[in-house]
Amino acid sequence: MRSPSSHAAPSRAKWSDLFHLTLDTASPRPIFQQIYLALREAVVANTLAPGSKLPSSRDLALRLKVSRTSVVSAYDQLLAEGYVVGREGSGTYVSDDVPAAIVTPARVAGADGTASRQVVSVAGARYGRFAAELVPPGSLPFAAGCCSVDAKTVEAWRRIGAEQMRQFDPINLSYADPSGEAPLRQEIAAYLRAARAVQCDDEQVIVLSGAQQAIDLSIRTLLDPGDPVWIEDPGYGATREALSAAGAGLVPVPVDENGLDVAAGIAAASQARAVYITPSHQYPTGAVMSMSRRLELLAWASQTGAWIVEDDYDSEFRYAGRPLASLQGLDRGGCVVYVGTLSKVLFPGIRLGFAVVPHHLIDVFRGARFLSDRSPPTLQQAMTAEFMRQGFLTSHIRRMRQRYKEARDVVVEAIDRHLGDLVDIEVPECGIQLVIHFRDDLSDIAVAGAARRQGLIVKPVSPHYMAAPRRQGLVLGYSGFDNHKLRAAAAELGRIARSVSDGKPVAATRPATECGEAASLKAELRS
């Protein structure tokens, strides 16, 4: 049986080995005192963090080309003043008891002691405001974007990862192709041709860190400040913010049960430079764009030279019939940039997405990608390509489609039971979230805020509107949660909504715990 002392926390990495300490041999100050002062200053400034291991006195003396006695004297002084501690048989470490007020770096100030006068750009200020409103990511009930990963996927991913580490190709040690590695681009192109009727070859695929980076590159390569851009109303808030920060002129176009109203867009801005659209599963309403409107949109773009950015973020999970063909597959004028992601198909932590661009935009996007972050990580690409090549992605989608459909049905039944008299439920045929609309004037922002305080994450619908009449409702994510957790969350949401509707304070309940899917996955990873 191990003793309690054997469970001590592991020491920090020896960053002190990289710490550059210089001595002035011409100074009248003794060498030991120079070493002491330099190390003390590094501790106070948090350059050497609490728990950092210092070099042995012998190693530091050799590095500085001084007497070991000088180093020992400096260490003894630091020990006496409590800046460092000695651990028998282990070495000397920066003390964990150094006051936080000492090790916290001071804010940068101007020469006169006032706050810095430098200001960020208009876009930078907008980014800051957006970040201030971000909800920390998590796996609390109804959070959008959570994903299920079962034992079969975990085992396949683990095995392929081990194989790739054994092979460890030299490409992993060098810079890579800004478009992404050829094997992954080939697999993505083959997958999209079969599953989404996308017309492309692997040269058109640009591997990115997610759909948001694809949208960002599209904005930076296709638009100039002031260019008018159609956006869905209601629509995806992150894209709206990115367009606004880039100085685009936003043209809200209403969405109905047939998707974006193309005629309304033409009436509002017939010479718009681009349109951002989610035709296969509109966010947040869930509407599917009709074929007549798809053809109408493509005809308008071809006639005016406008770009279409098609975001196909979760169309793999369709629960009735085959997934609808992409808008890009109907394009004959080379005006569609098709955006997709593996972060929702597999799991968000994979951070892999893609853009399929017309041939005449390949170099444009390659150059933008290089200047943005040069290239995607090679090892992750190799693992994902092999995962797809061996058929694991196809089987994973098939299993998750069944699981998510069951979760959707559980949520619909539970919401109807606990809030049926307060809401209308939009039952989606596709995707990983659904929308409920309040029947009276109940504030979705108030309900969402109260739910957050009780451990539920729901997104209010009303902030997604710009010019169209606002509807009050909530977006509920149901992927990534076990059925028991979803039923309990629906009951809690019903209690919260009724309290807000009645104007009563929401009584606190026991905080929600981590969702069952995340907990079970952790158990699988530990086994």
Secondary structure, DSSP 8 states (H G I E B T S, - for coil): ---GGGG-------GGGG------TTSSS-HHHHHHHHHHHHHHTTSS-TT-B---HHHHHHHHTS-HHHHHHHHHHHHHTTSEEEETTTEEEE-TTS-HHHHS----B-TTSSB------HHHHHHHHHHHT-------TT-TT-----HHHHHHHHHHHHHHHHH--GGGGS---TT--HHHHHHHHHHHHHHH-----GGGEEEES-HHHHHHHHHHHH--TT-EEEEEES--HHHHHHHHHTT-EEEEEEEETTEE-HHHHHHH-TT-SEEEE--SS-TTT-----HHHHHHHHHHHHHHT-EEEEE-SSTT-BSSSS----SGGG-SSS-EEEEEESTTTT-GGG--EEEE--GGGHHHHHHHHHHHHS---HHHHHHHHHHHHTTHHHHHHHHHHHHHHHHHHHHHHHHHHHHTTTEEEE--SBSSEEEEEESSS--HHHHHHHHHHTT---EESGGG-SSS----EEEEE-TTS-HHHHHHHHHHHHHHHHHHHTT------------HHHHHHHHHHH-
